[in-house]
């Protein structure tokens, strides 16, 4: 069982992976509109988050991820699996 991830390490990982400033990584940041990611970009980000936090998110959960806050919550939902 993994410990829940806190926002700051998540924020730092996303910012570093996407070449952003931490201030640009907010819970309300839309993954598609604000960051301009496509499905491949989302998969790439997911793989980075897996490499850092060792959390697997089932494909069924991906359909409800639109913002970085959604992604953060979904990851933490799966820390206990």
PDB file with SEQRES, HELIX, SHEET and CRYST1 records, atoms N, CA, C and O in Angstrom:
SEQRES   1 A   81  UNK UNK UNK UNK UNK UNK UNK UNK UNK UNK UNK UNK UNK          
SEQRES   2 A   81  UNK UNK UNK UNK UNK UNK UNK UNK UNK UNK UNK UNK UNK          
SEQRES   3 A   81  UNK UNK UNK UNK UNK UNK UNK UNK UNK UNK UNK UNK UNK          
SEQRES   4 A   81  UNK UNK UNK UNK UNK UNK UNK UNK UNK UNK UNK UNK UNK          
SEQRES   5 A   81  UNK UNK UNK UNK UNK UNK UNK UNK UNK UNK UNK UNK UNK          
SEQRES   6 A   81  UNK UNK UNK UNK UNK UNK UNK UNK UNK UNK UNK UNK UNK          
SEQRES   7 A   81  UNK UNK UNK                                                  
HELIX    1 AA1 UNK A    7  UNK A   18  1                                  12    
HELIX    2 AA2 UNK A   22  UNK A   24  5                                   3    
HELIX    3 AA3 UNK A   39  UNK A   53  1                                  15    
HELIX    4 AA4 UNK A   59  UNK A   62  1                                   4    
HELIX    5 AA5 UNK A   68  UNK A   77  1                                  10    
CRYST1    1.000    1.000    1.000  90.00  90.00  90.00 P 1           1          
ATOM      1  N   UNK A   1       0.844  -1.173   0.000  1.00  0.00           N  
ATOM      2  CA  UNK A   1       0.000   0.000   0.000  1.00  0.00           C  
ATOM      3  C   UNK A   1       0.887   1.233   0.000  1.00  0.00           C  
ATOM      4  O   UNK A   1       1.837   1.312   0.780  1.00  0.00           O  
ATOM      5  N   UNK A   2       0.594   2.186  -0.855  1.00  0.00           N  
ATOM      6  CA  UNK A   2       1.369   3.417  -0.956  1.00  0.00           C  
ATOM      7  C   UNK A   2       0.725   4.518  -0.124  1.00  0.00           C  
ATOM      8  O   UNK A   2      -0.475   4.501   0.148  1.00  0.00           O  
ATOM      9  N   UNK A   3       1.542   5.454   0.261  1.00  0.00           N  
ATOM     10  CA  UNK A   3       1.043   6.630   0.963  1.00  0.00           C  
ATOM     11  C   UNK A   3       0.422   7.580  -0.045  1.00  0.00           C  
ATOM     12  O   UNK A   3       0.854   7.620  -1.197  1.00  0.00           O  
ATOM     13  N   UNK A   4      -0.587   8.349   0.364  1.00  0.00           N  
ATOM     14  CA  UNK A   4      -1.143   9.357  -0.553  1.00  0.00           C  
ATOM     15  C   UNK A   4      -0.054  10.346  -0.974  1.00  0.00           C  
ATOM     16  O   UNK A   4       0.858  10.658  -0.208  1.00  0.00           O  
ATOM     17  N   UNK A   5      -0.172  10.815  -2.173  1.00  0.00           N  
ATOM     18  CA  UNK A   5       0.773  11.781  -2.725  1.00  0.00           C  
ATOM     19  C   UNK A   5       0.276  13.169  -2.346  1.00  0.00           C  
ATOM     20  O   UNK A   5      -0.922  13.442  -2.417  1.00  0.00           O  
ATOM     21  N   UNK A   6       1.176  14.035  -1.951  1.00  0.00           N  
ATOM     22  CA  UNK A   6       0.786  15.408  -1.657  1.00  0.00           C  
ATOM     23  C   UNK A   6       0.925  16.255  -2.922  1.00  0.00           C  
ATOM     24  O   UNK A   6       1.598  15.868  -3.877  1.00  0.00           O  
ATOM     25  N   UNK A   7       0.272  17.419  -2.905  1.00  0.00           N  
ATOM     26  CA  UNK A   7       0.214  18.249  -4.099  1.00  0.00           C  
ATOM     27  C   UNK A   7       1.593  18.702  -4.575  1.00  0.00           C  
ATOM     28  O   UNK A   7       1.868  18.657  -5.774  1.00  0.00           O  
ATOM     29  N   UNK A   8       2.465  19.137  -3.663  1.00  0.00           N  
ATOM     30  CA  UNK A   8       3.736  19.721  -4.085  1.00  0.00           C  
ATOM     31  C   UNK A   8       4.612  18.772  -4.900  1.00  0.00           C  
ATOM     32  O   UNK A   8       5.108  19.185  -5.949  1.00  0.00           O  
ATOM     33  N   UNK A   9       4.833  17.523  -4.479  1.00  0.00           N  
ATOM     34  CA  UNK A   9       5.634  16.632  -5.332  1.00  0.00           C  
ATOM     35  C   UNK A   9       4.963  16.356  -6.690  1.00  0.00           C  
ATOM     36  O   UNK A   9       5.637  16.240  -7.714  1.00  0.00           O  
ATOM     37  N   UNK A  10       3.646  16.254  -6.678  1.00  0.00           N  
ATOM     38  CA  UNK A  10       2.901  16.075  -7.923  1.00  0.00           C  
ATOM     39  C   UNK A  10       3.118  17.291  -8.822  1.00  0.00           C  
ATOM     40  O   UNK A  10       3.438  17.151 -10.003  1.00  0.00           O  
ATOM     41  N   UNK A  11       2.944  18.470  -8.257  1.00  0.00           N  
ATOM     42  CA  UNK A  11       3.101  19.723  -8.988  1.00  0.00           C  
ATOM     43  C   UNK A  11       4.512  19.852  -9.560  1.00  0.00           C  
ATOM     44  O   UNK A  11       4.680  20.235 -10.718  1.00  0.00           O  
ATOM     45  N   UNK A  12       5.518  19.536  -8.757  1.00  0.00           N  
ATOM     46  CA  UNK A  12       6.903  19.623  -9.217  1.00  0.00           C  
ATOM     47  C   UNK A  12       7.186  18.648 -10.357  1.00  0.00           C  
ATOM     48  O   UNK A  12       7.879  18.990 -11.315  1.00  0.00           O  
ATOM     49  N   UNK A  13       6.648  17.438 -10.251  1.00  0.00           N  
ATOM     50  CA  UNK A  13       6.868  16.432 -11.288  1.00  0.00           C  
ATOM     51  C   UNK A  13       6.213  16.842 -12.597  1.00  0.00           C  
ATOM     52  O   UNK A  13       6.821  16.733 -13.662  1.00  0.00           O  
ATOM     53  N   UNK A  14       4.973  17.313 -12.519  1.00  0.00           N  
ATOM     54  CA  UNK A  14       4.263  17.754 -13.726  1.00  0.00           C  
ATOM     55  C   UNK A  14       4.988  18.936 -14.360  1.00  0.00           C  
ATOM     56  O   UNK A  14       5.201  18.959 -15.572  1.00  0.00           O  
ATOM     57  N   UNK A  15       5.367  19.916 -13.544  1.00  0.00           N  
ATOM     58  CA  UNK A  15       6.049  21.103 -14.066  1.00  0.00           C  
ATOM     59  C   UNK A  15       7.356  20.719 -14.760  1.00  0.00           C  
ATOM     60  O   UNK A  15       7.638  21.193 -15.860  1.00  0.00           O  
ATOM     61  N   UNK A  16       8.143  19.872 -14.125  1.00  0.00           N  
ATOM     62  CA  UNK A  16       9.423  19.462 -14.712  1.00  0.00           C  
ATOM     63  C   UNK A  16       9.214  18.692 -16.008  1.00  0.00           C  
ATOM     64  O   UNK A  16       9.928  18.915 -16.985  1.00  0.00           O  
ATOM     65  N   UNK A  17       8.251  17.795 -16.022  1.00  0.00           N  
ATOM     66  CA  UNK A  17       8.006  16.975 -17.212  1.00  0.00           C  
ATOM     67  C   UNK A  17       7.526  17.815 -18.395  1.00  0.00           C  
ATOM     68  O   UNK A  17       7.889  17.551 -19.541  1.00  0.00           O  
ATOM     69  N   UNK A  18       6.711  18.824 -18.109  1.00  0.00           N  
ATOM     70  CA  UNK A  18       6.137  19.621 -19.192  1.00  0.00           C  
ATOM     71  C   UNK A  18       6.899  20.917 -19.456  1.00  0.00           C  
ATOM     72  O   UNK A  18       6.524  21.689 -20.338  1.00  0.00           O  
ATOM     73  N   UNK A  19       7.966  21.159 -18.696  1.00  0.00           N  
ATOM     74  CA  UNK A  19       8.744  22.375 -18.892  1.00  0.00           C  
ATOM     75  C   UNK A  19       8.013  23.629 -18.451  1.00  0.00           C  
ATOM     76  O   UNK A  19       8.139  24.679 -19.081  1.00  0.00           O  
ATOM     77  N   UNK A  20       7.250  23.527 -17.374  1.00  0.00           N  
ATOM     78  CA  UNK A  20       6.471  24.650 -16.858  1.00  0.00           C  
ATOM     79  C   UNK A  20       7.039  25.142 -15.536  1.00  0.00           C  
ATOM     80  O   UNK A  20       7.848  24.468 -14.898  1.00  0.00           O  
ATOM     81  N   UNK A  21       6.603  26.318 -15.143  1.00  0.00           N  
ATOM     82  CA  UNK A  21       6.875  26.810 -13.801  1.00  0.00           C  
ATOM     83  C   UNK A  21       5.859  26.174 -12.859  1.00  0.00           C  
ATOM     84  O   UNK A  21       4.732  25.888 -13.262  1.00  0.00           O  
ATOM     85  N   UNK A  22       6.254  25.952 -11.602  1.00  0.00           N  
ATOM     86  CA  UNK A  22       5.314  25.364 -10.638  1.00  0.00           C  
ATOM     87  C   UNK A  22       4.026  26.173 -10.544  1.00  0.00           C  
ATOM     88  O   UNK A  22       2.947  25.605 -10.379  1.00  0.00           O  
ATOM     89  N   UNK A  23       4.134  27.489 -10.647  1.00  0.00           N  
ATOM     90  CA  UNK A  23       2.958  28.355 -10.548  1.00  0.00           C  
ATOM     91  C   UNK A  23       1.950  28.093 -11.668  1.00  0.00           C  
ATOM     92  O   UNK A  23       0.770  28.417 -11.527  1.00  0.00           O  
ATOM     93  N   UNK A  24       2.403  27.513 -12.770  1.00  0.00           N  
ATOM     94  CA  UNK A  24       1.523  27.220 -13.901  1.00  0.00           C  
ATOM     95  C   UNK A  24       0.796  25.892 -13.746  1.00  0.00           C  
ATOM     96  O   UNK A  24      -0.038  25.537 -14.579  1.00  0.00           O  
ATOM     97  N   UNK A  25       1.107  25.161 -12.689  1.00  0.00           N  
ATOM     98  CA  UNK A  25       0.495  23.858 -12.442  1.00  0.00           C  
ATOM     99  C   UNK A  25      -0.482  24.009 -11.281  1.00  0.00           C  
ATOM    100  O   UNK A  25      -0.102  23.952 -10.111  1.00  0.00           O  
ATOM    101  N   UNK A  26      -1.751  24.204 -11.636  1.00  0.00           N  
ATOM    102  CA  UNK A  26      -2.806  24.387 -10.643  1.00  0.00           C  
ATOM    103  C   UNK A  26      -3.832  23.273 -10.790  1.00  0.00           C  
ATOM    104  O   UNK A  26      -3.909  22.621 -11.832  1.00  0.00           O  
ATOM    105  N   UNK A  27      -4.611  23.063  -9.753  1.00  0.00           N  
ATOM    106  CA  UNK A  27      -5.645  22.018  -9.817  1.00  0.00           C  
ATOM    107  C   UNK A  27      -6.638  22.286 -10.935  1.00  0.00           C  
ATOM    108  O   UNK A  27      -7.180  21.350 -11.522  1.00  0.00           O  
ATOM    109  N   UNK A  28      -6.881  23.550 -11.232  1.00  0.00           N  
ATOM    110  CA  UNK A  28      -7.866  23.896 -12.262  1.00  0.00           C  
ATOM    111  C   UNK A  28      -7.289  23.892 -13.683  1.00  0.00           C  
ATOM    112  O   UNK A  28      -8.026  24.117 -14.643  1.00  0.00           O  
ATOM    113  N   UNK A  29      -5.992  23.643 -13.830  1.00  0.00           N  
ATOM    114  CA  UNK A  29      -5.363  23.638 -15.155  1.00  0.00           C  
ATOM    115  C   UNK A  29      -5.943  22.519 -16.016  1.00  0.00           C  
ATOM    116  O   UNK A  29      -5.845  21.341 -15.673  1.00  0.00           O  
ATOM    117  N   UNK A  30      -6.546  22.903 -17.134  1.00  0.00           N  
ATOM    118  CA  UNK A  30      -7.127  21.927 -18.052  1.00  0.00           C  
ATOM    119  C   UNK A  30      -6.006  21.275 -18.857  1.00  0.00           C  
ATOM    120  O   UNK A  30      -5.204  21.958 -19.493  1.00  0.00           O  
ATOM    121  N   UNK A  31      -5.963  19.972 -18.819  1.00  0.00           N  
ATOM    122  CA  UNK A  31      -4.889  19.223 -19.469  1.00  0.00           C  
ATOM    123  C   UNK A  31      -4.879  19.436 -20.978  1.00  0.00           C  
ATOM    124  O   UNK A  31      -3.816  19.500 -21.595  1.00  0.00           O  
ATOM    125  N   UNK A  32      -6.040  19.542 -21.555  1.00  0.00           N  
ATOM    126  CA  UNK A  32      -6.136  19.646 -23.010  1.00  0.00           C  
ATOM    127  C   UNK A  32      -6.102  21.100 -23.488  1.00  0.00           C  
ATOM    128  O   UNK A  32      -5.317  21.442 -24.372  1.00  0.00           O  
ATOM    129  N   UNK A  33      -6.949  21.956 -22.908  1.00  0.00           N  
ATOM    130  CA  UNK A  33      -7.016  23.352 -23.355  1.00  0.00           C  
ATOM    131  C   UNK A  33      -5.824  24.177 -22.888  1.00  0.00           C  
ATOM    132  O   UNK A  33      -5.186  24.855 -23.693  1.00  0.00           O  
ATOM    133  N   UNK A  34      -5.520  24.124 -21.598  1.00  0.00           N  
ATOM    134  CA  UNK A  34      -4.466  24.981 -21.053  1.00  0.00           C  
ATOM    135  C   UNK A  34      -3.065  24.469 -21.371  1.00  0.00           C  
ATOM    136  O   UNK A  34      -2.163  25.254 -21.661  1.00  0.00           O  
ATOM    137  N   UNK A  35      -2.888  23.168 -21.318  1.00  0.00           N  
ATOM    138  CA  UNK A  35      -1.565  22.596 -21.559  1.00  0.00           C  
ATOM    139  C   UNK A  35      -1.373  22.153 -23.000  1.00  0.00           C  
ATOM    140  O   UNK A  35      -0.243  21.943 -23.441  1.00  0.00           O  
ATOM    141  N   UNK A  36      -2.470  22.010 -23.736  1.00  0.00           N  
ATOM    142  CA  UNK A  36      -2.378  21.614 -25.136  1.00  0.00           C  
ATOM    143  C   UNK A  36      -1.957  20.170 -25.352  1.00  0.00           C  
ATOM    144  O   UNK A  36      -1.462  19.815 -26.422  1.00  0.00           O  
ATOM    145  N   UNK A  37      -2.154  19.333 -24.329  1.00  0.00           N  
ATOM    146  CA  UNK A  37      -1.763  17.931 -24.486  1.00  0.00           C  
ATOM    147  C   UNK A  37      -2.801  17.177 -25.302  1.00  0.00           C  
ATOM    148  O   UNK A  37      -3.997  17.453 -25.223  1.00  0.00           O  
ATOM    149  N   UNK A  38      -2.322  16.221 -26.085  1.00  0.00           N  
ATOM    150  CA  UNK A  38      -3.210  15.291 -26.773  1.00  0.00           C  
ATOM    151  C   UNK A  38      -3.139  13.967 -26.016  1.00  0.00           C  
ATOM    152  O   UNK A  38      -2.514  13.891 -24.959  1.00  0.00           O  
ATOM    153  N   UNK A  39      -3.763  12.943 -26.539  1.00  0.00           N  
ATOM    154  CA  UNK A  39      -3.796  11.666 -25.823  1.00  0.00           C  
ATOM    155  C   UNK A  39      -2.397  11.100 -25.597  1.00  0.00           C  
ATOM    156  O   UNK A  39      -2.131  10.507 -24.552  1.00  0.00           O  
ATOM    157  N   UNK A  40      -1.508  11.278 -26.561  1.00  0.00           N  
ATOM    158  CA  UNK A  40      -0.136  10.805 -26.402  1.00  0.00           C  
ATOM    159  C   UNK A  40       0.587  11.581 -25.298  1.00  0.00           C  
ATOM    160  O   UNK A  40       1.353  11.002 -24.527  1.00  0.00           O  
ATOM    161  N   UNK A  41       0.345  12.872 -25.226  1.00  0.00           N  
ATOM    162  CA  UNK A  41       0.935  13.691 -24.172  1.00  0.00           C  
ATOM    163  C   UNK A  41       0.449  13.292 -22.794  1.00  0.00           C  
ATOM    164  O   UNK A  41       1.214  13.295 -21.830  1.00  0.00           O  
ATOM    165  N   UNK A  42      -0.835  12.947 -22.703  1.00  0.00           N  
ATOM    166  CA  UNK A  42      -1.403  12.505 -21.425  1.00  0.00           C  
ATOM    167  C   UNK A  42      -0.790  11.166 -21.017  1.00  0.00           C  
ATOM    168  O   UNK A  42      -0.475  10.951 -19.846  1.00  0.00           O  
ATOM    169  N   UNK A  43      -0.625  10.270 -21.985  1.00  0.00           N  
ATOM    170  CA  UNK A  43       0.004   8.973 -21.692  1.00  0.00           C  
ATOM    171  C   UNK A  43       1.443   9.184 -21.232  1.00  0.00           C  
ATOM    172  O   UNK A  43       1.888   8.551 -20.274  1.00  0.00           O  
ATOM    173  N   UNK A  44       2.163  10.061 -21.902  1.00  0.00           N  
ATOM    174  CA  UNK A  44       3.540  10.355 -21.526  1.00  0.00           C  
ATOM    175  C   UNK A  44       3.615  10.903 -20.098  1.00  0.00           C  
ATOM    176  O   UNK A  44       4.469  10.488 -19.314  1.00  0.00           O  
ATOM    177  N   UNK A  45       2.724  11.830 -19.767  1.00  0.00           N  
ATOM    178  CA  UNK A  45       2.675  12.377 -18.416  1.00  0.00           C  
ATOM    179  C   UNK A  45       2.324  11.282 -17.418  1.00  0.00           C  
ATOM    180  O   UNK A  45       2.920  11.206 -16.343  1.00  0.00           O  
ATOM    181  N   UNK A  46       1.366  10.440 -17.765  1.00  0.00           N  
ATOM    182  CA  UNK A  46       0.998   9.331 -16.887  1.00  0.00           C  
ATOM    183  C   UNK A  46       2.156   8.384 -16.642  1.00  0.00           C  
ATOM    184  O   UNK A  46       2.337   7.894 -15.527  1.00  0.00           O  
ATOM    185  N   UNK A  47       2.945   8.122 -17.679  1.00  0.00           N  
ATOM    186  CA  UNK A  47       4.103   7.238 -17.522  1.00  0.00           C  
ATOM    187  C   UNK A  47       5.148   7.876 -16.603  1.00  0.00           C  
ATOM    188  O   UNK A  47       5.779   7.185 -15.803  1.00  0.00           O  
ATOM    189  N   UNK A  48       5.325   9.182 -16.718  1.00  0.00           N  
ATOM    190  CA  UNK A  48       6.257   9.886 -15.839  1.00  0.00           C  
ATOM    191  C   UNK A  48       5.776   9.806 -14.392  1.00  0.00           C  
ATOM    192  O   UNK A  48       6.565   9.538 -13.485  1.00  0.00           O  
ATOM    193  N   UNK A  49       4.497  10.035 -14.182  1.00  0.00           N  
ATOM    194  CA  UNK A  49       3.951   9.970 -12.824  1.00  0.00           C  
ATOM    195  C   UNK A  49       4.067   8.561 -12.257  1.00  0.00           C  
ATOM    196  O   UNK A  49       4.328   8.388 -11.066  1.00  0.00           O  
ATOM    197  N   UNK A  50       3.875   7.557 -13.104  1.00  0.00           N  
ATOM    198  CA  UNK A  50       4.060   6.175 -12.650  1.00  0.00           C  
ATOM    199  C   UNK A  50       5.508   5.931 -12.253  1.00  0.00           C  
ATOM    200  O   UNK A  50       5.776   5.304 -11.228  1.00  0.00           O  
ATOM    201  N   UNK A  51       6.443   6.423 -13.061  1.00  0.00           N  
ATOM    202  CA  UNK A  51       7.867   6.219 -12.775  1.00  0.00           C  
ATOM    203  C   UNK A  51       8.267   6.860 -11.449  1.00  0.00           C  
ATOM    204  O   UNK A  51       9.093   6.316 -10.716  1.00  0.00           O  
ATOM    205  N   UNK A  52       7.689   7.998 -11.151  1.00  0.00           N  
ATOM    206  CA  UNK A  52       8.041   8.712  -9.922  1.00  0.00           C  
ATOM    207  C   UNK A  52       7.297   8.161  -8.710  1.00  0.00           C  
ATOM    208  O   UNK A  52       7.897   7.940  -7.658  1.00  0.00           O  
ATOM    209  N   UNK A  53       5.979   7.936  -8.855  1.00  0.00           N  
ATOM    210  CA  UNK A  53       5.145   7.595  -7.695  1.00  0.00           C  
ATOM    211  C   UNK A  53       4.732   6.126  -7.616  1.00  0.00           C  
ATOM    212  O   UNK A  53       4.172   5.695  -6.607  1.00  0.00           O  
ATOM    213  N   UNK A  54       5.005   5.350  -8.678  1.00  0.00           N  
ATOM    214  CA  UNK A  54       4.680   3.918  -8.715  1.00  0.00           C  
ATOM    215  C   UNK A  54       3.184   3.641  -8.505  1.00  0.00           C  
ATOM    216  O   UNK A  54       2.806   2.693  -7.817  1.00  0.00           O  
ATOM    217  N   UNK A  55       2.360   4.472  -9.100  1.00  0.00           N  
ATOM    218  CA  UNK A  55       0.908   4.321  -9.001  1.00  0.00           C  
ATOM    219  C   UNK A  55       0.357   3.971 -10.377  1.00  0.00           C  
ATOM    220  O   UNK A  55       0.611   4.680 -11.350  1.00  0.00           O  
ATOM    221  N   UNK A  56      -0.385   2.894 -10.456  1.00  0.00           N  
ATOM    222  CA  UNK A  56      -1.033   2.505 -11.705  1.00  0.00           C  
ATOM    223  C   UNK A  56      -2.478   2.985 -11.672  1.00  0.00           C  
ATOM    224  O   UNK A  56      -3.204   2.741 -10.708  1.00  0.00           O  
ATOM    225  N   UNK A  57      -2.879   3.661 -12.720  1.00  0.00           N  
ATOM    226  CA  UNK A  57      -4.257   4.140 -12.834  1.00  0.00           C  
ATOM    227  C   UNK A  57      -4.929   3.328 -13.932  1.00  0.00           C  
ATOM    228  O   UNK A  57      -4.435   3.294 -15.059  1.00  0.00           O  
ATOM    229  N   UNK A  58      -6.039   2.679 -13.627  1.00  0.00           N  
ATOM    230  CA  UNK A  58      -6.718   1.887 -14.652  1.00  0.00           C  
ATOM    231  C   UNK A  58      -7.260   2.768 -15.776  1.00  0.00           C  
ATOM    232  O   UNK A  58      -7.664   3.908 -15.547  1.00  0.00           O  
ATOM    233  N   UNK A  59      -7.264   2.233 -16.969  1.00  0.00           N  
ATOM    234  CA  UNK A  59      -7.758   2.973 -18.131  1.00  0.00           C  
ATOM    235  C   UNK A  59      -9.187   3.464 -17.925  1.00  0.00           C  
ATOM    236  O   UNK A  59      -9.562   4.506 -18.463  1.00  0.00           O  
ATOM    237  N   UNK A  60      -9.979   2.741 -17.164  1.00  0.00           N  
ATOM    238  CA  UNK A  60     -11.362   3.155 -16.927  1.00  0.00           C  
ATOM    239  C   UNK A  60     -11.444   4.484 -16.182  1.00  0.00           C  
ATOM    240  O   UNK A  60     -12.458   5.177 -16.277  1.00  0.00           O  
ATOM    241  N   UNK A  61     -10.406   4.851 -15.448  1.00  0.00           N  
ATOM    242  CA  UNK A  61     -10.408   6.107 -14.695  1.00  0.00           C  
ATOM    243  C   UNK A  61      -9.972   7.280 -15.554  1.00  0.00           C  
ATOM    244  O   UNK A  61     -10.250   8.429 -15.212  1.00  0.00           O  
ATOM    245  N   UNK A  62      -9.300   7.015 -16.654  1.00  0.00           N  
ATOM    246  CA  UNK A  62      -8.752   8.083 -17.491  1.00  0.00           C  
ATOM    247  C   UNK A  62      -9.858   8.951 -18.083  1.00  0.00           C  
ATOM    248  O   UNK A  62      -9.653  10.147 -18.293  1.00  0.00           O  
ATOM    249  N   UNK A  63     -11.002   8.383 -18.350  1.00  0.00           N  
ATOM    250  CA  UNK A  63     -12.088   9.137 -18.985  1.00  0.00           C  
ATOM    251  C   UNK A  63     -12.634  10.251 -18.099  1.00  0.00           C  
ATOM    252  O   UNK A  63     -13.362  11.115 -18.588  1.00  0.00           O  
ATOM    253  N   UNK A  64     -12.308  10.253 -16.826  1.00  0.00           N  
ATOM    254  CA  UNK A  64     -12.801  11.324 -15.948  1.00  0.00           C  
ATOM    255  C   UNK A  64     -11.707  12.309 -15.549  1.00  0.00           C  
ATOM    256  O   UNK A  64     -11.864  13.066 -14.591  1.00  0.00           O  
ATOM    257  N   UNK A  65     -10.603  12.296 -16.284  1.00  0.00           N  
ATOM    258  CA  UNK A  65      -9.506  13.217 -16.013  1.00  0.00           C  
ATOM    259  C   UNK A  65      -9.504  14.320 -17.068  1.00  0.00           C  
ATOM    260  O   UNK A  65      -9.274  14.069 -18.251  1.00  0.00           O  
ATOM    261  N   UNK A  66      -9.764  15.544 -16.617  1.00  0.00           N  
ATOM    262  CA  UNK A  66      -9.759  16.702 -17.512  1.00  0.00           C  
ATOM    263  C   UNK A  66      -8.798  17.784 -17.024  1.00  0.00           C  
ATOM    264  O   UNK A  66      -8.227  18.526 -17.824  1.00  0.00           O  
ATOM    265  N   UNK A  67      -8.625  17.867 -15.705  1.00  0.00           N  
ATOM    266  CA  UNK A  67      -7.740  18.879 -15.130  1.00  0.00           C  
ATOM    267  C   UNK A  67      -6.623  18.181 -14.357  1.00  0.00           C  
ATOM    268  O   UNK A  67      -6.687  16.979 -14.100  1.00  0.00           O  
ATOM    269  N   UNK A  68      -5.609  18.946 -13.994  1.00  0.00           N  
ATOM    270  CA  UNK A  68      -4.546  18.374 -13.177  1.00  0.00           C  
ATOM    271  C   UNK A  68      -5.072  17.979 -11.807  1.00  0.00           C  
ATOM    272  O   UNK A  68      -4.577  17.025 -11.206  1.00  0.00           O  
ATOM    273  N   UNK A  69      -6.065  18.695 -11.308  1.00  0.00           N  
ATOM    274  CA  UNK A  69      -6.698  18.322 -10.044  1.00  0.00           C  
ATOM    275  C   UNK A  69      -7.378  16.971 -10.150  1.00  0.00           C  
ATOM    276  O   UNK A  69      -7.299  16.157  -9.230  1.00  0.00           O  
ATOM    277  N   UNK A  70      -8.056  16.726 -11.282  1.00  0.00           N  
ATOM    278  CA  UNK A  70      -8.680  15.412 -11.511  1.00  0.00           C  
ATOM    279  C   UNK A  70      -7.610  14.321 -11.490  1.00  0.00           C  
ATOM    280  O   UNK A  70      -7.785  13.275 -10.865  1.00  0.00           O  
ATOM    281  N   UNK A  71      -6.505  14.582 -12.181  1.00  0.00           N  
ATOM    282  CA  UNK A  71      -5.430  13.599 -12.259  1.00  0.00           C  
ATOM    283  C   UNK A  71      -4.859  13.322 -10.867  1.00  0.00           C  
ATOM    284  O   UNK A  71      -4.621  12.170 -10.504  1.00  0.00           O  
ATOM    285  N   UNK A  72      -4.646  14.366 -10.108  1.00  0.00           N  
ATOM    286  CA  UNK A  72      -4.129  14.239  -8.748  1.00  0.00           C  
ATOM    287  C   UNK A  72      -5.064  13.386  -7.883  1.00  0.00           C  
ATOM    288  O   UNK A  72      -4.612  12.499  -7.159  1.00  0.00           O  
ATOM    289  N   UNK A  73      -6.365  13.662  -7.966  1.00  0.00           N  
ATOM    290  CA  UNK A  73      -7.347  12.899  -7.170  1.00  0.00           C  
ATOM    291  C   UNK A  73      -7.403  11.435  -7.594  1.00  0.00           C  
ATOM    292  O   UNK A  73      -7.449  10.546  -6.744  1.00  0.00           O  
ATOM    293  N   UNK A  74      -7.399  11.179  -8.890  1.00  0.00           N  
ATOM    294  CA  UNK A  74      -7.456   9.801  -9.382  1.00  0.00           C  
ATOM    295  C   UNK A  74      -6.215   9.027  -8.938  1.00  0.00           C  
ATOM    296  O   UNK A  74      -6.316   7.876  -8.514  1.00  0.00           O  
ATOM    297  N   UNK A  75      -5.063   9.654  -9.035  1.00  0.00           N  
ATOM    298  CA  UNK A  75      -3.836   8.989  -8.586  1.00  0.00           C  
ATOM    299  C   UNK A  75      -3.955   8.620  -7.113  1.00  0.00           C  
ATOM    300  O   UNK A  75      -3.610   7.506  -6.720  1.00  0.00           O  
ATOM    301  N   UNK A  76      -4.438   9.544  -6.304  1.00  0.00           N  
ATOM    302  CA  UNK A  76      -4.551   9.265  -4.878  1.00  0.00           C  
ATOM    303  C   UNK A  76      -5.633   8.244  -4.562  1.00  0.00           C  
ATOM    304  O   UNK A  76      -5.545   7.554  -3.546  1.00  0.00           O  
ATOM    305  N   UNK A  77      -6.641   8.132  -5.400  1.00  0.00           N  
ATOM    306  CA  UNK A  77      -7.653   7.079  -5.219  1.00  0.00           C  
ATOM    307  C   UNK A  77      -7.029   5.703  -5.359  1.00  0.00           C  
ATOM    308  O   UNK A  77      -7.534   4.734  -4.792  1.00  0.00           O  
ATOM    309  N   UNK A  78      -5.937   5.605  -6.108  1.00  0.00           N  
ATOM    310  CA  UNK A  78      -5.326   4.323  -6.405  1.00  0.00           C  
ATOM    311  C   UNK A  78      -4.049   4.056  -5.620  1.00  0.00           C  
ATOM    312  O   UNK A  78      -3.327   3.103  -5.914  1.00  0.00           O  
ATOM    313  N   UNK A  79      -3.767   4.886  -4.630  1.00  0.00           N  
ATOM    314  CA  UNK A  79      -2.579   4.648  -3.809  1.00  0.00           C  
ATOM    315  C   UNK A  79      -2.773   3.477  -2.871  1.00  0.00           C  
ATOM    316  O   UNK A  79      -1.797   2.914  -2.375  1.00  0.00           O  
ATOM    317  N   UNK A  80      -4.015   3.099  -2.620  1.00  0.00           N  
ATOM    318  CA  UNK A  80      -4.281   2.015  -1.665  1.00  0.00           C  
ATOM    319  C   UNK A  80      -4.480   0.685  -2.351  1.00  0.00           C  
ATOM    320  O   UNK A  80      -4.794  -0.306  -1.691  1.00  0.00           O  
ATOM    321  N   UNK A  81      -4.305   0.637  -3.653  1.00  0.00           N  
ATOM    322  CA  UNK A  81      -4.499  -0.631  -4.368  1.00  0.00           C  
ATOM    323  C   UNK A  81      -3.209  -1.396  -4.463  1.00  0.00           C  
ATOM    324  O   UNK A  81      -3.179  -2.488  -5.031  1.00  0.00           O  
TER     325      UNK A  81                                                      
END                                                                             
